Amino acid sequence: MSWHLHVDSDRCIGSGMCAGAAPDLFALDDDHARPVNEHIENDDRALEASDICPMLAITVRDADGKEIGPRD
């Protein structure tokens, strides 16, 4: 199974917390973060990054399209 990563550029403030937590999954471009690859193998670091994002700009979806991150 694979997951889909999305960063909402309207919400992202470029704090870099996601890139710091998972530098192979997220990168900073100018003032915003972006996923290095939108489709990844299941990786709990993606969920952790979505959880710690101060603006809740990162969404992680499973292969069925169900939102699994950020977690409550």
mmCIF file of the N, C-alpha and C atoms, coordinates in Angstrom:
data_MODEL
# 
_entry.id   MODEL 
# 
loop_
_atom_site.group_PDB 
_atom_site.id 
_atom_site.type_symbol 
_atom_site.label_atom_id 
_atom_site.label_alt_id 
_atom_site.label_comp_id 
_atom_site.label_asym_id 
_atom_site.label_entity_id 
_atom_site.label_seq_id 
_atom_site.pdbx_PDB_ins_code 
_atom_site.Cartn_x 
_atom_site.Cartn_y 
_atom_site.Cartn_z 
_atom_site.occupancy 
_atom_site.B_iso_or_equiv 
_atom_site.pdbx_formal_charge 
_atom_site.auth_seq_id 
_atom_site.auth_comp_id 
_atom_site.auth_asym_id 
_atom_site.auth_atom_id 
_atom_site.pdbx_PDB_model_num 
ATOM 1   N N  . MET A 1 1  ? 0.842  -1.190 0.000  1.00 0.00 ? 1  MET A N  1 
ATOM 2   C CA . MET A 1 1  ? 0.000  0.000  0.000  1.00 0.00 ? 1  MET A CA 1 
ATOM 3   C C  . MET A 1 1  ? 0.876  1.238  0.000  1.00 0.00 ? 1  MET A C  1 
ATOM 4   N N  . SER A 1 2  ? 0.309  2.316  -0.497 1.00 0.00 ? 2  SER A N  1 
ATOM 5   C CA . SER A 1 2  ? 1.049  3.571  -0.518 1.00 0.00 ? 2  SER A CA 1 
ATOM 6   C C  . SER A 1 2  ? 0.179  4.689  0.039  1.00 0.00 ? 2  SER A C  1 
ATOM 7   N N  . TRP A 1 3  ? 0.848  5.747  0.410  1.00 0.00 ? 3  TRP A N  1 
ATOM 8   C CA . TRP A 1 3  ? 0.175  6.929  0.941  1.00 0.00 ? 3  TRP A CA 1 
ATOM 9   C C  . TRP A 1 3  ? 0.402  8.091  -0.005 1.00 0.00 ? 3  TRP A C  1 
ATOM 10  N N  . HIS A 1 4  ? -0.506 9.069  0.067  1.00 0.00 ? 4  HIS A N  1 
ATOM 11  C CA . HIS A 1 4  ? -0.405 10.283 -0.728 1.00 0.00 ? 4  HIS A CA 1 
ATOM 12  C C  . HIS A 1 4  ? -0.168 11.453 0.228  1.00 0.00 ? 4  HIS A C  1 
ATOM 13  N N  . LEU A 1 5  ? 0.861  12.253 -0.057 1.00 0.00 ? 5  LEU A N  1 
ATOM 14  C CA . LEU A 1 5  ? 1.190  13.424 0.759  1.00 0.00 ? 5  LEU A CA 1 
ATOM 15  C C  . LEU A 1 5  ? 0.775  14.686 0.022  1.00 0.00 ? 5  LEU A C  1 
ATOM 16  N N  . HIS A 1 6  ? 0.217  15.627 0.775  1.00 0.00 ? 6  HIS A N  1 
ATOM 17  C CA . HIS A 1 6  ? -0.166 16.921 0.196  1.00 0.00 ? 6  HIS A CA 1 
ATOM 18  C C  . HIS A 1 6  ? 0.154  18.011 1.211  1.00 0.00 ? 6  HIS A C  1 
ATOM 19  N N  . VAL A 1 7  ? 0.745  19.097 0.726  1.00 0.00 ? 7  VAL A N  1 
ATOM 20  C CA . VAL A 1 7  ? 0.983  20.280 1.548  1.00 0.00 ? 7  VAL A CA 1 
ATOM 21  C C  . VAL A 1 7  ? 0.146  21.412 0.968  1.00 0.00 ? 7  VAL A C  1 
ATOM 22  N N  . ASP A 1 8  ? -0.734 21.972 1.779  1.00 0.00 ? 8  ASP A N  1 
ATOM 23  C CA . ASP A 1 8  ? -1.578 23.096 1.368  1.00 0.00 ? 8  ASP A CA 1 
ATOM 24  C C  . ASP A 1 8  ? -0.727 24.365 1.418  1.00 0.00 ? 8  ASP A C  1 
ATOM 25  N N  . SER A 1 9  ? -0.336 24.861 0.258  1.00 0.00 ? 9  SER A N  1 
ATOM 26  C CA . SER A 1 9  ? 0.551  26.024 0.202  1.00 0.00 ? 9  SER A CA 1 
ATOM 27  C C  . SER A 1 9  ? -0.111 27.291 0.722  1.00 0.00 ? 9  SER A C  1 
ATOM 28  N N  . ASP A 1 10 ? -1.439 27.324 0.768  1.00 0.00 ? 10 ASP A N  1 
ATOM 29  C CA . ASP A 1 10 ? -2.126 28.484 1.333  1.00 0.00 ? 10 ASP A CA 1 
ATOM 30  C C  . ASP A 1 10 ? -2.011 28.513 2.856  1.00 0.00 ? 10 ASP A C  1 
ATOM 31  N N  . ARG A 1 11 ? -1.832 27.357 3.463  1.00 0.00 ? 11 ARG A N  1 
ATOM 32  C CA . ARG A 1 11 ? -1.721 27.277 4.926  1.00 0.00 ? 11 ARG A CA 1 
ATOM 33  C C  . ARG A 1 11 ? -0.274 27.239 5.398  1.00 0.00 ? 11 ARG A C  1 
ATOM 34  N N  . CYS A 1 12 ? 0.616  26.669 4.584  1.00 0.00 ? 12 CYS A N  1 
ATOM 35  C CA . CYS A 1 12 ? 2.005  26.455 4.980  1.00 0.00 ? 12 CYS A CA 1 
ATOM 36  C C  . CYS A 1 12 ? 2.719  27.792 5.207  1.00 0.00 ? 12 CYS A C  1 
ATOM 37  N N  . ILE A 1 13 ? 3.430  27.879 6.341  1.00 0.00 ? 13 ILE A N  1 
ATOM 38  C CA . ILE A 1 13 ? 4.210  29.081 6.646  1.00 0.00 ? 13 ILE A CA 1 
ATOM 39  C C  . ILE A 1 13 ? 5.709  28.834 6.505  1.00 0.00 ? 13 ILE A C  1 
ATOM 40  N N  . GLY A 1 14 ? 6.078  27.633 6.052  1.00 0.00 ? 14 GLY A N  1 
ATOM 41  C CA . GLY A 1 14 ? 7.494  27.326 5.831  1.00 0.00 ? 14 GLY A CA 1 
ATOM 42  C C  . GLY A 1 14 ? 8.305  27.198 7.099  1.00 0.00 ? 14 GLY A C  1 
ATOM 43  N N  . SER A 1 15 ? 7.703  26.676 8.163  1.00 0.00 ? 15 SER A N  1 
ATOM 44  C CA . SER A 1 15 ? 8.434  26.535 9.428  1.00 0.00 ? 15 SER A CA 1 
ATOM 45  C C  . SER A 1 15 ? 9.590  25.545 9.319  1.00 0.00 ? 15 SER A C  1 
ATOM 46  N N  . GLY A 1 16 ? 9.486  24.602 8.403  1.00 0.00 ? 16 GLY A N  1 
ATOM 47  C CA . GLY A 1 16 ? 10.545 23.615 8.212  1.00 0.00 ? 16 GLY A CA 1 
ATOM 48  C C  . GLY A 1 16 ? 10.490 22.438 9.168  1.00 0.00 ? 16 GLY A C  1 
ATOM 49  N N  . MET A 1 17 ? 9.480  22.394 10.008 1.00 0.00 ? 17 MET A N  1 
ATOM 50  C CA . MET A 1 17 ? 9.390  21.296 10.969 1.00 0.00 ? 17 MET A CA 1 
ATOM 51  C C  . MET A 1 17 ? 9.246  19.950 10.269 1.00 0.00 ? 17 MET A C  1 
ATOM 52  N N  . CYS A 1 18 ? 8.493  19.918 9.176  1.00 0.00 ? 18 CYS A N  1 
ATOM 53  C CA . CYS A 1 18 ? 8.313  18.661 8.435  1.00 0.00 ? 18 CYS A CA 1 
ATOM 54  C C  . CYS A 1 18 ? 9.628  18.208 7.810  1.00 0.00 ? 18 CYS A C  1 
ATOM 55  N N  . ALA A 1 19 ? 10.347 19.135 7.195  1.00 0.00 ? 19 ALA A N  1 
ATOM 56  C CA . ALA A 1 19 ? 11.623 18.802 6.571  1.00 0.00 ? 19 ALA A CA 1 
ATOM 57  C C  . ALA A 1 19 ? 12.657 18.392 7.613  1.00 0.00 ? 19 ALA A C  1 
ATOM 58  N N  . GLY A 1 20 ? 12.573 18.978 8.790  1.00 0.00 ? 20 GLY A N  1 
ATOM 59  C CA . GLY A 1 20 ? 13.479 18.579 9.865  1.00 0.00 ? 20 GLY A CA 1 
ATOM 60  C C  . GLY A 1 20 ? 13.175 17.188 10.391 1.00 0.00 ? 20 GLY A C  1 
ATOM 61  N N  . ALA A 1 21 ? 11.886 16.853 10.453 1.00 0.00 ? 21 ALA A N  1 
ATOM 62  C CA . ALA A 1 21 ? 11.474 15.549 10.977 1.00 0.00 ? 21 ALA A CA 1 
ATOM 63  C C  . ALA A 1 21 ? 11.661 14.437 9.951  1.00 0.00 ? 21 ALA A C  1 
ATOM 64  N N  . ALA A 1 22 ? 11.493 14.755 8.677  1.00 0.00 ? 22 ALA A N  1 
ATOM 65  C CA . ALA A 1 22 ? 11.576 13.744 7.614  1.00 0.00 ? 22 ALA A CA 1 
ATOM 66  C C  . ALA A 1 22 ? 12.155 14.381 6.349  1.00 0.00 ? 22 ALA A C  1 
ATOM 67  N N  . PRO A 1 23 ? 13.471 14.657 6.332  1.00 0.00 ? 23 PRO A N  1 
ATOM 68  C CA . PRO A 1 23 ? 14.061 15.376 5.204  1.00 0.00 ? 23 PRO A CA 1 
ATOM 69  C C  . PRO A 1 23 ? 14.000 14.637 3.868  1.00 0.00 ? 23 PRO A C  1 
ATOM 70  N N  . ASP A 1 24 ? 13.818 13.334 3.901  1.00 0.00 ? 24 ASP A N  1 
ATOM 71  C CA . ASP A 1 24 ? 13.682 12.613 2.641  1.00 0.00 ? 24 ASP A CA 1 
ATOM 72  C C  . ASP A 1 24 ? 12.238 12.596 2.138  1.00 0.00 ? 24 ASP A C  1 
ATOM 73  N N  . LEU A 1 25 ? 11.298 13.078 2.974  1.00 0.00 ? 25 LEU A N  1 
ATOM 74  C CA . LEU A 1 25 ? 9.892  13.136 2.578  1.00 0.00 ? 25 LEU A CA 1 
ATOM 75  C C  . LEU A 1 25 ? 9.426  14.543 2.239  1.00 0.00 ? 25 LEU A C  1 
ATOM 76  N N  . PHE A 1 26 ? 10.026 15.571 2.892  1.00 0.00 ? 26 PHE A N  1 
ATOM 77  C CA . PHE A 1 26 ? 9.600  16.959 2.701  1.00 0.00 ? 26 PHE A CA 1 
ATOM 78  C C  . PHE A 1 26 ? 10.804 17.857 2.460  1.00 0.00 ? 26 PHE A C  1 
ATOM 79  N N  . ALA A 1 27 ? 10.603 18.864 1.611  1.00 0.00 ? 27 ALA A N  1 
ATOM 80  C CA . ALA A 1 27 ? 11.640 19.848 1.315  1.00 0.00 ? 27 ALA A CA 1 
ATOM 81  C C  . ALA A 1 27 ? 11.026 21.236 1.367  1.00 0.00 ? 27 ALA A C  1 
ATOM 82  N N  . LEU A 1 28 ? 11.879 22.238 1.592  1.00 0.00 ? 28 LEU A N  1 
ATOM 83  C CA . LEU A 1 28 ? 11.428 23.629 1.582  1.00 0.00 ? 28 LEU A CA 1 
ATOM 84  C C  . LEU A 1 28 ? 11.812 24.271 0.262  1.00 0.00 ? 28 LEU A C  1 
ATOM 85  N N  . ASP A 1 29 ? 10.857 24.887 -0.393 1.00 0.00 ? 29 ASP A N  1 
ATOM 86  C CA . ASP A 1 29 ? 11.080 25.663 -1.611 1.00 0.00 ? 29 ASP A CA 1 
ATOM 87  C C  . ASP A 1 29 ? 10.602 27.075 -1.324 1.00 0.00 ? 29 ASP A C  1 
ATOM 88  N N  . ASP A 1 30 ? 11.510 28.012 -1.381 1.00 0.00 ? 30 ASP A N  1 
ATOM 89  C CA . ASP A 1 30 ? 11.166 29.398 -1.076 1.00 0.00 ? 30 ASP A CA 1 
ATOM 90  C C  . ASP A 1 30 ? 10.527 29.475 0.307  1.00 0.00 ? 30 ASP A C  1 
ATOM 91  N N  . ASP A 1 31 ? 9.247  29.817 0.369  1.00 0.00 ? 31 ASP A N  1 
ATOM 92  C CA . ASP A 1 31 ? 8.586  30.017 1.658  1.00 0.00 ? 31 ASP A CA 1 
ATOM 93  C C  . ASP A 1 31 ? 7.654  28.885 2.048  1.00 0.00 ? 31 ASP A C  1 
ATOM 94  N N  . HIS A 1 32 ? 7.644  27.787 1.285  1.00 0.00 ? 32 HIS A N  1 
ATOM 95  C CA . HIS A 1 32 ? 6.690  26.713 1.548  1.00 0.00 ? 32 HIS A CA 1 
ATOM 96  C C  . HIS A 1 32 ? 7.365  25.345 1.494  1.00 0.00 ? 32 HIS A C  1 
ATOM 97  N N  . ALA A 1 33 ? 6.755  24.423 2.193  1.00 0.00 ? 33 ALA A N  1 
ATOM 98  C CA . ALA A 1 33 ? 7.203  23.031 2.123  1.00 0.00 ? 33 ALA A CA 1 
ATOM 99  C C  . ALA A 1 33 ? 6.485  22.333 0.983  1.00 0.00 ? 33 ALA A C  1 
ATOM 100 N N  . ARG A 1 34 ? 7.071  21.233 0.555  1.00 0.00 ? 34 ARG A N  1 
ATOM 101 C CA . ARG A 1 34 ? 6.455  20.390 -0.466 1.00 0.00 ? 34 ARG A CA 1 
ATOM 102 C C  . ARG A 1 34 ? 6.903  18.955 -0.200 1.00 0.00 ? 34 ARG A C  1 
ATOM 103 N N  . PRO A 1 35 ? 6.078  17.997 -0.613 1.00 0.00 ? 35 PRO A N  1 
ATOM 104 C CA . PRO A 1 35 ? 6.531  16.615 -0.503 1.00 0.00 ? 35 PRO A CA 1 
ATOM 105 C C  . PRO A 1 35 ? 7.605  16.342 -1.562 1.00 0.00 ? 35 PRO A C  1 
ATOM 106 N N  . VAL A 1 36 ? 8.630  15.608 -1.195 1.00 0.00 ? 36 VAL A N  1 
ATOM 107 C CA . VAL A 1 36 ? 9.647  15.219 -2.171 1.00 0.00 ? 36 VAL A CA 1 
ATOM 108 C C  . VAL A 1 36 ? 8.999  14.332 -3.228 1.00 0.00 ? 36 VAL A C  1 
ATOM 109 N N  . ASN A 1 37 ? 8.153  13.414 -2.791 1.00 0.00 ? 37 ASN A N  1 
ATOM 110 C CA . ASN A 1 37 ? 7.325  12.584 -3.672 1.00 0.00 ? 37 ASN A CA 1 
ATOM 111 C C  . ASN A 1 37 ? 5.920  12.589 -3.101 1.00 0.00 ? 37 ASN A C  1 
ATOM 112 N N  . GLU A 1 38 ? 4.928  12.753 -3.945 1.00 0.00 ? 38 GLU A N  1 
ATOM 113 C CA . GLU A 1 38 ? 3.555  12.777 -3.454 1.00 0.00 ? 38 GLU A CA 1 
ATOM 114 C C  . GLU A 1 38 ? 3.071  11.396 -3.030 1.00 0.00 ? 38 GLU A C  1 
ATOM 115 N N  . HIS A 1 39 ? 3.586  10.355 -3.669 1.00 0.00 ? 39 HIS A N  1 
ATOM 116 C CA . HIS A 1 39 ? 3.192  8.988  -3.335 1.00 0.00 ? 39 HIS A CA 1 
ATOM 117 C C  . HIS A 1 39 ? 4.378  8.298  -2.672 1.00 0.00 ? 39 HIS A C  1 
ATOM 118 N N  . ILE A 1 40 ? 4.154  7.794  -1.479 1.00 0.00 ? 40 ILE A N  1 
ATOM 119 C CA . ILE A 1 40 ? 5.218  7.134  -0.722 1.00 0.00 ? 40 ILE A CA 1 
ATOM 120 C C  . ILE A 1 40 ? 4.711  5.799  -0.195 1.00 0.00 ? 40 ILE A C  1 
ATOM 121 N N  . GLU A 1 41 ? 5.652  4.946  0.167  1.00 0.00 ? 41 GLU A N  1 
ATOM 122 C CA . GLU A 1 41 ? 5.293  3.750  0.916  1.00 0.00 ? 41 GLU A CA 1 
ATOM 123 C C  . GLU A 1 41 ? 4.918  4.201  2.327  1.00 0.00 ? 41 GLU A C  1 
ATOM 124 N N  . ASN A 1 42 ? 4.108  3.417  2.995  1.00 0.00 ? 42 ASN A N  1 
ATOM 125 C CA . ASN A 1 42 ? 3.685  3.762  4.357  1.00 0.00 ? 42 ASN A CA 1 
ATOM 126 C C  . ASN A 1 42 ? 4.912  4.114  5.199  1.00 0.00 ? 42 ASN A C  1 
ATOM 127 N N  . ASP A 1 43 ? 4.862  5.274  5.832  1.00 0.00 ? 43 ASP A N  1 
ATOM 128 C CA . ASP A 1 43 ? 5.990  5.766  6.622  1.00 0.00 ? 43 ASP A CA 1 
ATOM 129 C C  . ASP A 1 43 ? 5.440  6.616  7.760  1.00 0.00 ? 43 ASP A C  1 
ATOM 130 N N  . ASP A 1 44 ? 5.593  6.132  8.977  1.00 0.00 ? 44 ASP A N  1 
ATOM 131 C CA . ASP A 1 44 ? 5.058  6.846  10.136 1.00 0.00 ? 44 ASP A CA 1 
ATOM 132 C C  . ASP A 1 44 ? 5.634  8.241  10.296 1.00 0.00 ? 44 ASP A C  1 
ATOM 133 N N  . ARG A 1 45 ? 6.795  8.506  9.715  1.00 0.00 ? 45 ARG A N  1 
ATOM 134 C CA . ARG A 1 45 ? 7.370  9.858  9.807  1.00 0.00 ? 45 ARG A CA 1 
ATOM 135 C C  . ARG A 1 45 ? 6.500  10.874 9.081  1.00 0.00 ? 45 ARG A C  1 
ATOM 136 N N  . ALA A 1 46 ? 5.787  10.449 8.044  1.00 0.00 ? 46 ALA A N  1 
ATOM 137 C CA . ALA A 1 46 ? 4.863  11.352 7.346  1.00 0.00 ? 46 ALA A CA 1 
ATOM 138 C C  . ALA A 1 46 ? 3.727  11.746 8.281  1.00 0.00 ? 46 ALA A C  1 
ATOM 139 N N  . LEU A 1 47 ? 3.216  10.788 9.047  1.00 0.00 ? 47 LEU A N  1 
ATOM 140 C CA . LEU A 1 47 ? 2.166  11.093 10.020 1.00 0.00 ? 47 LEU A CA 1 
ATOM 141 C C  . LEU A 1 47 ? 2.684  12.017 11.111 1.00 0.00 ? 47 LEU A C  1 
ATOM 142 N N  . GLU A 1 48 ? 3.902  11.749 11.582 1.00 0.00 ? 48 GLU A N  1 
ATOM 143 C CA . GLU A 1 48 ? 4.494  12.611 12.608 1.00 0.00 ? 48 GLU A CA 1 
ATOM 144 C C  . GLU A 1 48 ? 4.654  14.037 12.088 1.00 0.00 ? 48 GLU A C  1 
ATOM 145 N N  . ALA A 1 49 ? 5.108  14.175 10.843 1.00 0.00 ? 49 ALA A N  1 
ATOM 146 C CA . ALA A 1 49 ? 5.279  15.510 10.255 1.00 0.00 ? 49 ALA A CA 1 
ATOM 147 C C  . ALA A 1 49 ? 3.939  16.226 10.149 1.00 0.00 ? 49 ALA A C  1 
ATOM 148 N N  . SER A 1 50 ? 2.896  15.509 9.759  1.00 0.00 ? 50 SER A N  1 
ATOM 149 C CA . SER A 1 50 ? 1.580  16.149 9.658  1.00 0.00 ? 50 SER A CA 1 
ATOM 150 C C  . SER A 1 50 ? 1.066  16.545 11.037 1.00 0.00 ? 50 SER A C  1 
ATOM 151 N N  . ASP A 1 51 ? 1.400  15.749 12.049 1.00 0.00 ? 51 ASP A N  1 
ATOM 152 C CA . ASP A 1 51 ? 0.971  16.057 13.415 1.00 0.00 ? 51 ASP A CA 1 
ATOM 153 C C  . ASP A 1 51 ? 1.659  17.297 13.976 1.00 0.00 ? 51 ASP A C  1 
ATOM 154 N N  . ILE A 1 52 ? 2.942  17.497 13.648 1.00 0.00 ? 52 ILE A N  1 
ATOM 155 C CA . ILE A 1 52 ? 3.692  18.606 14.252 1.00 0.00 ? 52 ILE A CA 1 
ATOM 156 C C  . ILE A 1 52 ? 3.622  19.894 13.447 1.00 0.00 ? 52 ILE A C  1 
ATOM 157 N N  . CYS A 1 53 ? 3.044  19.849 12.263 1.00 0.00 ? 53 CYS A N  1 
ATOM 158 C CA . CYS A 1 53 ? 2.934  21.061 11.451 1.00 0.00 ? 53 CYS A CA 1 
ATOM 159 C C  . CYS A 1 53 ? 2.111  22.098 12.215 1.00 0.00 ? 53 CYS A C  1 
ATOM 160 N N  . PRO A 1 54 ? 2.679  23.282 12.480 1.00 0.00 ? 54 PRO A N  1 
ATOM 161 C CA . PRO A 1 54 ? 1.957  24.279 13.279 1.00 0.00 ? 54 PRO A CA 1 
ATOM 162 C C  . PRO A 1 54 ? 0.690  24.814 12.603 1.00 0.00 ? 54 PRO A C  1 
ATOM 163 N N  . MET A 1 55 ? 0.606  24.694 11.285 1.00 0.00 ? 55 MET A N  1 
ATOM 164 C CA . MET A 1 55 ? -0.556 25.199 10.549 1.00 0.00 ? 55 MET A CA 1 
ATOM 165 C C  . MET A 1 55 ? -1.465 24.079 10.049 1.00 0.00 ? 55 MET A C  1 
ATOM 166 N N  . LEU A 1 56 ? -1.147 22.830 10.404 1.00 0.00 ? 56 LEU A N  1 
ATOM 167 C CA . LEU A 1 56 ? -1.907 21.663 9.938  1.00 0.00 ? 56 LEU A CA 1 
ATOM 168 C C  . LEU A 1 56 ? -2.055 21.693 8.416  1.00 0.00 ? 56 LEU A C  1 
ATOM 169 N N  . ALA A 1 57 ? -0.954 22.018 7.742  1.00 0.00 ? 57 ALA A N  1 
ATOM 170 C CA . ALA A 1 57 ? -0.966 22.149 6.288  1.00 0.00 ? 57 ALA A CA 1 
ATOM 171 C C  . ALA A 1 57 ? -0.697 20.841 5.557  1.00 0.00 ? 57 ALA A C  1 
ATOM 172 N N  . ILE A 1 58 ? -0.282 19.807 6.282  1.00 0.00 ? 58 ILE A N  1 
ATOM 173 C CA . ILE A 1 58 ? 0.077  18.533 5.650  1.00 0.00 ? 58 ILE A CA 1 
ATOM 174 C C  . ILE A 1 58 ? -1.058 17.535 5.822  1.00 0.00 ? 58 ILE A C  1 
ATOM 175 N N  . THR A 1 59 ? -1.464 16.946 4.711  1.00 0.00 ? 59 THR A N  1 
ATOM 176 C CA . THR A 1 59 ? -2.481 15.901 4.726  1.00 0.00 ? 59 THR A CA 1 
ATOM 177 C C  . THR A 1 59 ? -1.849 14.608 4.221  1.00 0.00 ? 59 THR A C  1 
ATOM 178 N N  . VAL A 1 60 ? -2.104 13.526 4.940  1.00 0.00 ? 60 VAL A N  1 
ATOM 179 C CA . VAL A 1 60 ? -1.658 12.202 4.520  1.00 0.00 ? 60 VAL A CA 1 
ATOM 180 C C  . VAL A 1 60 ? -2.914 11.375 4.269  1.00 0.00 ? 60 VAL A C  1 
ATOM 181 N N  . ARG A 1 61 ? -2.992 10.757 3.091  1.00 0.00 ? 61 ARG A N  1 
ATOM 182 C CA . ARG A 1 61 ? -4.132 9.900  2.747  1.00 0.00 ? 61 ARG A CA 1 
ATOM 183 C C  . ARG A 1 61 ? -3.626 8.496  2.429  1.00 0.00 ? 61 ARG A C  1 
ATOM 184 N N  . ASP A 1 62 ? -4.435 7.508  2.807  1.00 0.00 ? 62 ASP A N  1 
ATOM 185 C CA . ASP A 1 62 ? -4.072 6.131  2.500  1.00 0.00 ? 62 ASP A CA 1 
ATOM 186 C C  . ASP A 1 62 ? -4.427 5.813  1.051  1.00 0.00 ? 62 ASP A C  1 
ATOM 187 N N  . ALA A 1 63 ? -4.173 4.583  0.634  1.00 0.00 ? 63 ALA A N  1 
ATOM 188 C CA . ALA A 1 63 ? -4.395 4.185  -0.762 1.00 0.00 ? 63 ALA A CA 1 
ATOM 189 C C  . ALA A 1 63 ? -5.853 4.300  -1.183 1.00 0.00 ? 63 ALA A C  1 
ATOM 190 N N  . ASP A 1 64 ? -6.769 4.259  -0.220 1.00 0.00 ? 64 ASP A N  1 
ATOM 191 C CA . ASP A 1 64 ? -8.193 4.391  -0.521 1.00 0.00 ? 64 ASP A CA 1 
ATOM 192 C C  . ASP A 1 64 ? -8.658 5.844  -0.527 1.00 0.00 ? 64 ASP A C  1 
ATOM 193 N N  . GLY A 1 65 ? -7.751 6.786  -0.241 1.00 0.00 ? 65 GLY A N  1 
ATOM 194 C CA . GLY A 1 65 ? -8.104 8.201  -0.211 1.00 0.00 ? 65 GLY A CA 1 
ATOM 195 C C  . GLY A 1 65 ? -8.580 8.700  1.128  1.00 0.00 ? 65 GLY A C  1 
ATOM 196 N N  . LYS A 1 66 ? -8.579 7.830  2.149  1.00 0.00 ? 66 LYS A N  1 
ATOM 197 C CA . LYS A 1 66 ? -9.012 8.224  3.484  1.00 0.00 ? 66 LYS A CA 1 
ATOM 198 C C  . LYS A 1 66 ? -7.904 9.038  4.166  1.00 0.00 ? 66 LYS A C  1 
ATOM 199 N N  . GLU A 1 67 ? -8.297 10.172 4.741  1.00 0.00 ? 67 GLU A N  1 
ATOM 200 C CA . GLU A 1 67 ? -7.336 11.008 5.463  1.00 0.00 ? 67 GLU A CA 1 
ATOM 201 C C  . GLU A 1 67 ? -6.911 10.302 6.743  1.00 0.00 ? 67 GLU A C  1 
ATOM 202 N N  . ILE A 1 68 ? -5.603 10.088 6.889  1.00 0.00 ? 68 ILE A N  1 
ATOM 203 C CA . ILE A 1 68 ? -5.071 9.441  8.091  1.00 0.00 ? 68 ILE A CA 1 
ATOM 204 C C  . ILE A 1 68 ? -4.145 10.358 8.875  1.00 0.00 ? 68 ILE A C  1 
ATOM 205 N N  . GLY A 1 69 ? -3.829 11.505 8.342  1.00 0.00 ? 69 GLY A N  1 
ATOM 206 C CA . GLY A 1 69 ? -2.993 12.472 9.039  1.00 0.00 ? 69 GLY A CA 1 
ATOM 207 C C  . GLY A 1 69 ? -3.366 13.869 8.582  1.00 0.00 ? 69 GLY A C  1 
ATOM 208 N N  . PRO A 1 70 ? -3.346 14.817 9.473  1.00 0.00 ? 70 PRO A N  1 
ATOM 209 C CA . PRO A 1 70 ? -2.884 14.693 10.861 1.00 0.00 ? 70 PRO A CA 1 
ATOM 210 C C  . PRO A 1 70 ? -3.848 13.898 11.728 1.00 0.00 ? 70 PRO A C  1 
ATOM 211 N N  . ARG A 1 71 ? -3.265 13.306 12.737 1.00 0.00 ? 71 ARG A N  1 
ATOM 212 C CA . ARG A 1 71 ? -4.067 12.520 13.671 1.00 0.00 ? 71 ARG A CA 1 
ATOM 213 C C  . ARG A 1 71 ? -4.607 13.426 14.764 1.00 0.00 ? 71 ARG A C  1 
ATOM 214 N N  . ASP A 1 72 ? -5.742 13.053 15.301 1.00 0.00 ? 72 ASP A N  1 
ATOM 215 C CA . ASP A 1 72 ? -6.370 13.841 16.377 1.00 0.00 ? 72 ASP A CA 1 
ATOM 216 C C  . ASP A 1 72 ? -5.622 13.690 17.666 1.00 0.00 ? 72 ASP A C  1 
# 
